[in-house]
Each structure stands twice: as C-alpha cells, then as structure tokens.
Amino acid sequence: MPKVVITDAEFSDISWEREFFAQHGVELSFPNSFVVEDVLPHLIDADAIVTNRCPMTRQVIEQLQRCRVIVRYGVGIDNVDVEAATKKGIIVCNVPDYCTDDVATHAVALLLCCWRKIHFGDAALKRGEWQRYTSIAPVSRTIRKTVGLFGFGRIGKRVAELLYPFGFKIIAHDPYLTEEEFLLHGAEQVSFEDLLSRSDAISLHAPLTDETRGVFNREAFARMKRGVVFVNTARGGLVDEEALLWALDEGIVAAAGLDVFVNEPNPNLRLVQHPKVIATPHWAWYSEEAMWDLRRKVAEQVVQALHGERPTYAINWENLVCR
C-alpha cells in the first residue's frame, strides 16, 4: 500500500484526510512537526510527502527512497528544493489558487487600516485617551493616490480590482508579465525604481526567491515617498526588517501592515510591537472556504501522482518529462 506522510499542518484533525486516502488505498502517517529531525524517519520510505512549514531541503530529498511527489500546503514553495526534487524525479506541487480572494482582502484591509491610521485611535481609546484628529494628521483621501503592487500574479491582480472603487491609481512591478496583462487589470506597468518613488502605498505580492530576498532594504526604503504605507502579506523574507524599523522610526513609512515575518512563528518583537505597525500572525490566507479548498486540492494531487497522472498544479512537470 502506498504511504503518504503529512509532515505538519495548520490543523490537527486529519480525519478527513485519513478517510480520503483510505478510500484510494493509501496509508497516512502524520508526525505533525516542522522539525526535520522529527519527521525524517517517516519520510525515508514515503511514496508521497505533504508539507507545510517543514523544509524539504536537498539533504532531506537525497535520503528519500520511494517518494514520487511532494505537495506544499500553500502557494509558496520556498521551503522545497525544487531543483533537487526534479533531479531525483520527484514531482513538486503547490496550490496557487486556494486563497486568492482571502489574501487580497486581508492586504486591502491592512492597507486601508494603515491609510486611515485606525490602529492609533484604537490604541488610544484602549488606554482611556480621547485624542483629537490632529494626533494622526496628515491623512489624505484615497482619490487619485497611487498604490504600487510588487508582484502582479493572481493575488496582486485581485488587490488591484478591490482597490479600484476607492479611487486609487494602481501601478505594478512584475518583470515576468506583458504590458497587456497589466492593462487588462487596470494597472500601469512600472520599473522597481518608479514603484518606490511614485507610490503612496506599497503592497507586496511576490514569491520569495533568490532574486527577491531582502529586496526591500534600507536603500529601497530611502527612495520611497515620505509617509508611505507599507503592506506585506507575501513573504517576510522580501523585507530587511531592520531597514523597515529604520524607515518607521525615520517617518518614511507612516504605517505598516504585516502578516508575514522573517522568523515565524517567532517574529521580531521590536517590529510587531512598533506603534506604527498592525501585525497579524500569517493568517491572511485563512477562511473556512480556503482551508477546505487547500486540503481537498492537496489530497487530490497526491492521489493523481500516485496513480501516474499529472497533478493539477505540478510546477516541475515539463522538466521531469524532458529527462
């Protein structure tokens, strides 16, 4: 009987998964840890692996004896060494469309709360202080203000659609898209330099790669408009967090809405507790509907791969076929 291992998940009740895999003749193991040393003994003879936070490094992948597919619970695959998996003939899958509306809505919510400086009023009232509007001045209308989107995939495009009724002008930077794709979704294609210098608010929607890691560094923040709103619901590693703290303290960034951090689940407390920051613990992806879409699509792809079919979201299939 084929064996699938779920290394770790955001949920602990896997009764649905256990029943689903049993119906398809697949045995399930669930060590429920993102520590490699804890789960590695379970992975050696696994035919399929599902992972959330547990890193599937080259060292781990080289020890796998039977694995045919690795599926990530999520959109990003920065914790899976795709090159090593491809070299070993292992299919790698993600679920790129399960939480598009959820993350986009969360990003817009953070942006608008930061724009209107909601958190300042909330904190003051909870301290028993009734503050005049002058304590948060200046706050501008959204009409004709510019939001810059770093990354213009599914989520970036949806953010643009959601922001349109507020009167924002949308500009976006994504070197992998054509100008037509920007125009179709009401955005102006710009360079990274123009994104930094023209935006009144910036929202991040790019994957974490060697190219994007730490791209929002001190130099990038120094080139932004003074008083910019900064939102990140993508990956913490896109941002140099010390540089962001500097920008917040210098007044370059007026407010930041952050759902992701470099070190999770133990983020930089100086950043989380900064008075100009609204922080949520990496839950922009969550809705009940998104959770079930994710679980179903992950399980279906495991079965597809074990049956010799092409999984719906196999990201390295062409490279495997060419070998």
C-alpha positions as CSV (number, residue, x, y, z in Angstrom):
1,M,0.0,0.0,0.0
2,P,1.4,3.4,-0.9
3,K,2.3,5.7,2.0
4,V,1.8,9.4,2.3
5,V,3.3,11.5,5.1
6,I,1.9,14.8,6.1
7,T,4.8,16.4,8.0
8,D,2.9,19.3,9.5
9,A,-0.3,21.3,9.0
10,E,-2.2,24.3,10.3
11,F,-4.8,21.9,11.6
12,S,-4.6,18.9,13.9
13,D,-7.7,16.9,13.0
14,I,-6.8,14.9,9.9
15,S,-9.8,12.5,10.0
16,W,-11.0,13.8,6.6
17,E,-7.5,13.2,5.0
18,R,-7.3,9.7,6.6
19,E,-10.7,8.7,5.2
20,F,-9.9,10.2,1.8
21,F,-6.6,8.4,1.4
22,A,-8.0,5.1,2.8
23,Q,-10.7,5.3,0.1
24,H,-7.9,5.5,-2.5
25,G,-5.8,2.7,-1.0
26,V,-3.2,5.0,0.6
27,E,-1.8,4.7,4.1
28,L,-1.4,8.0,6.0
29,S,1.3,9.0,8.5
30,F,1.1,12.3,10.4
31,P,4.1,13.1,12.7
32,N,2.9,16.7,12.9
33,S,6.2,18.5,13.3
34,F,8.1,21.0,11.1
35,V,11.4,19.9,12.7
36,V,13.2,17.8,10.1
37,E,14.8,15.5,12.6
38,D,11.4,14.6,14.0
39,V,9.9,13.7,10.7
40,L,12.8,12.3,8.6
41,P,12.4,8.7,9.8
42,H,8.8,8.8,8.5
43,L,9.9,10.2,5.1
44,I,12.5,7.7,4.1
45,D,10.1,5.2,2.7
46,A,7.2,7.6,1.9
47,D,5.7,7.4,-1.6
48,A,4.3,11.0,-1.2
49,I,5.0,13.9,1.1
50,V,2.8,16.8,2.1
51,T,4.5,19.6,3.9
52,N,3.5,23.0,5.3
53,R,6.5,24.5,7.2
54,C,8.8,21.6,7.3
55,P,11.8,22.3,5.0
56,M,12.3,19.8,2.2
57,T,16.0,20.6,1.7
58,R,18.4,18.9,-0.7
59,Q,19.8,16.9,2.2
60,V,16.3,15.6,3.0
61,I,15.4,14.9,-0.6
62,E,18.6,12.9,-1.2
63,Q,17.6,10.4,1.5
64,L,14.1,9.7,0.1
65,Q,13.9,6.2,-1.3
66,R,10.5,5.9,-2.8
67,C,9.0,9.4,-3.0
68,R,7.1,10.3,-6.2
69,V,5.6,13.6,-5.2
70,I,6.0,16.5,-2.7
71,V,3.0,18.7,-2.3
72,R,3.1,22.0,-0.3
73,Y,0.2,23.2,1.8
74,G,0.1,26.7,0.2
75,V,1.2,28.9,-2.7
76,G,4.8,29.5,-1.9
77,I,7.4,26.7,-2.3
78,D,10.4,28.4,-0.8
79,N,10.8,25.6,1.7
80,V,11.1,22.9,-1.0
81,D,14.3,22.5,-3.0
82,V,12.6,22.1,-6.4
83,E,15.9,21.6,-8.3
84,A,16.9,18.7,-6.0
85,A,13.5,17.1,-6.3
86,T,13.4,17.4,-10.0
87,K,16.9,15.9,-10.3
88,K,15.6,12.9,-8.3
89,G,12.5,12.6,-10.4
90,I,10.1,13.8,-7.8
91,I,7.0,15.9,-8.8
92,V,6.6,19.1,-6.8
93,C,3.2,20.7,-6.4
94,N,1.6,23.7,-4.7
95,V,-1.9,25.1,-4.6
96,P,-1.7,28.5,-6.2
97,D,-5.4,29.5,-6.2
98,Y,-6.9,28.4,-2.9
99,C,-6.7,31.7,-1.1
100,T,-6.5,34.4,-3.7
101,D,-9.5,36.3,-2.5
102,D,-8.6,35.8,1.1
103,V,-5.1,37.2,0.9
104,A,-6.2,40.0,-1.3
105,T,-8.9,41.0,1.1
106,H,-6.6,40.9,4.0
107,A,-4.0,43.0,2.2
108,V,-6.6,45.6,1.3
109,A,-7.9,45.6,4.9
110,L,-4.4,46.2,6.3
111,L,-3.8,48.9,3.7
112,L,-7.0,50.8,4.5
113,C,-6.5,50.5,8.2
114,C,-3.0,51.8,7.9
115,W,-4.1,54.6,5.5
116,R,-6.8,55.8,7.9
117,K,-4.5,55.1,10.9
118,I,-7.2,53.1,12.6
119,H,-4.7,51.4,15.0
120,F,-3.7,54.7,16.5
121,G,-7.2,55.5,17.5
122,D,-7.9,52.0,18.7
123,A,-4.8,52.0,20.9
124,A,-5.6,55.5,22.4
125,L,-9.1,54.6,23.3
126,K,-8.0,51.3,24.9
127,R,-5.6,53.5,27.1
128,G,-8.6,55.6,28.0
129,E,-7.5,58.6,25.9
130,W,-9.8,60.6,23.6
131,Q,-7.4,62.1,21.1
132,R,-8.2,64.7,18.5
133,Y,-7.7,64.1,14.8
134,T,-4.6,66.2,14.9
135,S,-2.8,63.3,16.6
136,I,-2.9,61.3,13.4
137,A,-2.5,64.1,10.9
138,P,-2.0,64.1,8.0
139,V,-4.5,61.6,6.5
140,S,-5.4,62.0,2.8
141,R,-8.3,60.9,0.7
142,T,-7.7,57.8,-1.4
143,I,-8.9,59.5,-4.6
144,R,-6.1,59.8,-7.1
145,K,-3.5,58.4,-4.7
146,T,-1.1,55.8,-6.0
147,V,-0.8,52.2,-4.7
148,G,2.2,50.3,-6.0
149,L,2.0,46.5,-6.2
150,F,5.2,44.5,-6.1
151,G,4.2,41.3,-7.9
152,F,1.1,41.1,-10.1
153,G,0.1,37.5,-10.1
154,R,-3.3,36.2,-9.0
155,I,-3.3,38.0,-5.7
156,G,-1.8,41.2,-7.0
157,K,-4.4,41.4,-9.7
158,R,-7.2,40.8,-7.3
159,V,-5.9,43.5,-5.0
160,A,-6.0,45.9,-7.9
161,E,-9.6,45.0,-8.5
162,L,-10.6,45.5,-4.9
163,L,-8.8,48.9,-4.6
164,Y,-10.3,50.3,-7.8
165,P,-13.6,51.5,-6.2
166,F,-11.6,53.6,-3.6
167,G,-10.2,55.8,-6.3
168,F,-6.6,54.6,-6.1
169,K,-4.4,54.7,-9.2
170,I,-2.7,51.3,-9.5
171,I,0.9,50.8,-10.6
172,A,2.7,47.5,-10.5
173,H,6.1,45.9,-11.0
174,D,6.4,42.3,-12.2
175,P,9.2,41.6,-14.8
176,Y,7.5,38.3,-15.8
177,L,4.3,39.8,-17.3
178,T,3.5,41.5,-20.5
179,E,2.2,45.1,-20.7
180,E,-1.2,43.8,-21.9
181,E,-1.7,41.8,-18.6
182,F,-1.2,45.0,-16.6
183,L,-3.6,47.0,-18.8
184,L,-6.3,44.2,-18.7
185,H,-6.4,44.6,-14.9
186,G,-6.3,48.4,-14.8
187,A,-2.7,48.8,-13.7
188,E,0.3,50.7,-15.2
189,Q,3.5,48.7,-15.6
190,V,6.4,50.4,-13.9
191,S,10.0,49.7,-13.0
192,F,11.0,48.9,-9.5
193,E,12.6,52.3,-9.2
194,D,9.3,54.0,-10.3
195,L,7.3,51.8,-7.9
196,L,9.4,53.0,-5.0
197,S,9.4,56.7,-5.9
198,R,5.8,57.1,-7.1
199,S,3.7,55.0,-4.6
200,D,1.7,56.5,-1.7
201,A,1.2,52.9,-0.5
202,I,3.1,49.7,-1.5
203,S,1.7,46.2,-1.1
204,L,3.9,43.1,-1.6
205,H,2.6,40.1,-3.6
206,A,5.7,38.4,-5.0
207,P,7.2,35.0,-4.2
208,L,10.4,34.6,-2.1
209,T,13.3,33.8,-4.5
210,D,17.0,34.5,-4.6
211,E,16.1,37.5,-6.7
212,T,13.5,39.0,-4.3
213,R,15.0,38.1,-1.0
214,G,15.7,41.3,1.0
215,V,14.8,43.5,-2.0
216,F,13.1,45.9,0.3
217,N,16.3,47.0,2.1
218,R,17.4,50.4,3.5
219,E,18.2,51.7,0.1
220,A,14.8,50.9,-1.2
221,F,13.0,52.5,1.8
222,A,15.2,55.6,1.4
223,R,13.8,56.0,-2.1
224,M,10.2,55.9,-1.1
225,K,7.9,58.9,-0.6
226,R,7.9,60.2,3.0
227,G,4.7,59.0,4.7
228,V,4.2,55.9,2.6
229,V,2.0,53.0,3.8
230,F,3.7,49.6,3.5
231,V,1.9,46.2,3.5
232,N,3.3,42.7,3.3
233,T,1.1,39.6,3.0
234,A,3.5,37.7,0.8
235,R,6.7,36.5,2.5
236,G,8.7,38.1,5.3
237,G,12.0,37.4,3.6
238,L,11.2,40.0,0.9
239,V,11.9,42.7,3.6
240,D,15.0,43.6,5.5
241,E,13.2,44.0,8.9
242,E,15.9,46.2,10.4
243,A,15.6,48.5,7.4
244,L,11.8,48.7,7.9
245,L,12.3,49.5,11.5
246,W,14.6,52.3,10.5
247,A,12.1,53.6,7.9
248,L,9.3,53.6,10.5
249,D,11.4,55.5,13.0
250,E,12.5,58.0,10.4
251,G,8.9,58.7,9.3
252,I,9.5,57.4,5.8
253,V,6.9,54.7,6.5
254,A,3.9,56.2,8.2
255,A,2.3,52.8,8.9
256,A,2.9,49.2,8.1
257,G,0.5,46.3,7.9
258,L,2.4,43.0,8.2
259,D,1.1,39.4,8.1
260,V,4.4,37.7,7.4
261,F,7.8,37.9,9.0
262,V,11.4,36.6,8.5
263,N,11.3,34.3,11.6
264,E,8.0,32.5,12.0
265,P,6.4,31.7,14.4
266,N,8.8,33.8,16.5
267,P,8.8,37.2,14.7
268,N,10.9,40.3,15.6
269,L,9.1,41.7,18.6
270,R,10.5,45.2,18.0
271,L,8.7,45.2,14.7
272,V,5.5,43.5,15.9
273,Q,5.2,45.9,18.9
274,H,6.1,49.0,17.0
275,P,3.3,51.6,17.4
276,K,3.1,52.2,13.7
277,V,2.6,48.6,12.8
278,I,-0.5,46.5,12.5
279,A,0.5,42.8,12.7
280,T,-1.3,39.6,12.2
281,P,0.3,36.1,12.6
282,H,0.4,34.8,8.9
283,W,-3.3,34.2,8.6
284,A,-4.2,36.3,5.6
285,W,-4.7,33.0,3.7
286,Y,-7.4,31.8,6.1
287,S,-11.1,31.4,5.6
288,E,-13.1,28.3,6.2
289,E,-13.6,28.0,2.4
290,A,-9.9,28.5,1.7
291,M,-9.0,25.8,4.3
292,W,-11.1,23.2,2.7
293,D,-10.1,24.1,-0.9
294,L,-6.5,23.7,0.2
295,R,-7.0,20.3,2.0
296,R,-9.0,18.9,-0.9
297,K,-6.6,20.1,-3.7
298,V,-3.6,18.8,-1.8
299,A,-5.1,15.4,-1.3
300,E,-6.3,15.1,-4.8
301,Q,-2.9,15.9,-6.2
302,V,-1.3,13.2,-4.1
303,V,-3.7,10.6,-5.5
304,Q,-3.2,11.9,-9.0
305,A,0.6,11.5,-8.7
306,L,0.4,8.0,-7.1
307,H,-1.9,6.9,-10.0
308,G,0.7,8.0,-12.5
309,E,-1.3,11.1,-13.6
310,R,-0.1,14.7,-14.0
311,P,-1.1,16.5,-10.8
312,T,-3.2,19.6,-11.3
313,Y,-0.5,22.1,-10.1
314,A,2.7,20.3,-10.8
315,I,5.3,23.0,-11.1
316,N,8.2,21.0,-12.5
317,W,6.3,18.5,-14.7
318,E,7.9,19.6,-18.0
319,N,11.4,19.3,-16.6
320,L,10.6,15.8,-15.4
321,V,9.1,14.8,-18.7
322,C,12.2,16.0,-20.6
323,R,14.5,13.9,-18.5
